[in-house]
């Protein structure tokens, strides 16, 4: 049994910053690629950023230069540092991880989602 718990969402003014965290816990052997997705009402769920276990990253064009994804492998945690936030960034943010559990199988897990609202 594995759980991904997100935190750090909230209300922020345009131009502000916010840092999201997502920690994996449970019967984990290793954690592979971790990522952040977001979904606004009436919109599709889109990849925001991803990071491999080795630290390689990729970002959606809309957030390049403003968002930074990072991870702490010792704590099985992924972060998303968001700066210069825009109203268009308003969405529910979900973390995702590929995890090898102790039983010996790989599974894809999702966090519960955290609301980020950028508004004056």
C-alpha positions as CSV (number, residue, x, y, z in Angstrom):
1,X,0.0,0.0,0.0
2,X,1.5,3.3,-1.1
3,X,0.2,6.9,-0.6
4,X,1.2,10.2,-2.2
5,X,0.3,13.2,0.0
6,X,0.4,16.7,-1.4
7,X,0.7,20.0,0.4
8,X,1.5,23.7,-0.3
9,X,-1.4,24.8,-2.4
10,X,-3.3,28.0,-1.7
11,X,-4.3,31.5,-2.8
12,X,-1.6,33.8,-4.1
13,X,-1.5,37.1,-6.0
14,X,-0.2,37.4,-9.6
15,X,3.6,37.5,-9.6
16,X,3.8,35.6,-6.3
17,X,5.4,32.3,-5.5
18,X,4.3,29.0,-4.1
19,X,6.0,25.7,-3.3
20,X,4.2,22.4,-3.6
21,X,5.4,19.2,-2.0
22,X,4.4,15.5,-2.5
23,X,5.7,12.7,-0.3
24,X,5.4,9.0,-1.1
25,X,5.0,6.6,1.8
26,X,4.2,2.9,2.4
27,X,5.7,-0.4,1.2
28,X,8.1,1.2,-1.2
29,X,11.2,-0.4,-2.7
30,X,12.2,2.4,-5.2
31,X,10.6,5.5,-6.7
32,X,11.1,6.1,-10.4
33,X,10.0,9.2,-12.4
34,X,7.9,11.7,-10.4
35,X,5.9,14.4,-12.0
36,X,3.4,17.2,-11.6
37,X,0.2,17.6,-13.6
38,X,-2.5,20.3,-13.4
39,X,-6.1,20.5,-14.4
40,X,-8.4,23.5,-14.6
41,X,-12.2,23.3,-14.7
42,X,-13.3,22.2,-18.1
43,X,-9.7,21.6,-19.2
44,X,-7.7,18.5,-19.8
45,X,-5.1,17.3,-17.3
46,X,-1.7,18.4,-18.6
47,X,1.9,17.6,-17.6
48,X,3.6,20.5,-15.9
49,X,7.0,19.0,-15.1
50,X,8.7,15.7,-14.6
51,X,11.9,14.5,-13.0
52,X,13.6,11.1,-13.3
53,X,15.3,9.3,-10.5
54,X,18.6,10.5,-11.9
55,X,17.5,14.1,-11.9
56,X,16.7,14.8,-15.5
57,X,13.9,17.2,-15.9
58,X,11.4,18.5,-18.5
59,X,8.8,21.2,-18.4
60,X,5.7,22.3,-20.3
61,X,6.4,25.4,-22.4
62,X,3.9,27.4,-20.5
63,X,6.0,27.2,-17.2
64,X,9.6,27.1,-18.5
65,X,11.7,29.7,-16.7
66,X,9.1,30.1,-13.9
67,X,8.7,26.7,-12.3
68,X,11.4,24.3,-11.0
69,X,10.9,20.6,-10.2
70,X,13.2,18.9,-7.7
71,X,13.2,15.8,-5.6
72,X,14.7,14.3,-2.4
73,X,15.3,10.6,-3.1
74,X,16.1,9.9,0.5
75,X,12.6,11.1,1.5
76,X,10.7,10.0,-1.6
77,X,9.5,13.5,-2.0
78,X,9.0,15.7,-5.1
79,X,8.7,19.5,-5.1
80,X,7.4,22.2,-7.5
81,X,8.7,25.7,-6.9
82,X,6.4,28.1,-8.7
83,X,7.4,31.7,-9.2
84,X,6.0,34.7,-11.2
85,X,2.6,33.1,-11.0
86,X,-0.1,34.1,-13.4
87,X,-3.9,33.7,-13.3
88,X,-3.6,31.1,-16.0
89,X,-1.7,28.9,-13.6
90,X,-4.9,28.4,-11.5
91,X,-5.7,24.7,-11.4
92,X,-5.7,21.6,-9.2
93,X,-2.2,20.3,-9.2
94,X,-1.6,16.5,-8.9
95,X,1.7,14.7,-8.3
96,X,2.4,11.4,-10.0
97,X,5.0,8.7,-9.3
98,X,6.1,5.3,-10.7
99,X,6.8,3.1,-7.7
100,X,8.3,-0.4,-7.3
101,X,6.6,-1.7,-4.2
102,X,8.2,-4.2,-1.8
103,X,6.0,-7.0,-3.2
104,X,8.0,-6.7,-6.4
105,X,5.6,-5.0,-8.8
106,X,5.5,-1.5,-10.4
107,X,2.5,0.8,-10.0
108,X,1.5,4.3,-11.1
109,X,0.3,6.4,-8.2
110,X,-1.5,9.8,-8.0
111,X,-1.7,12.3,-5.2
112,X,-5.0,13.7,-4.0
113,X,-4.6,17.1,-5.7
114,X,-4.0,20.5,-4.2
115,X,-5.7,23.7,-5.4
116,X,-3.6,26.6,-6.6
117,X,-5.5,29.9,-7.2
118,X,-3.7,32.9,-8.6
119,X,-5.9,36.0,-8.3
120,X,-5.9,39.7,-7.2
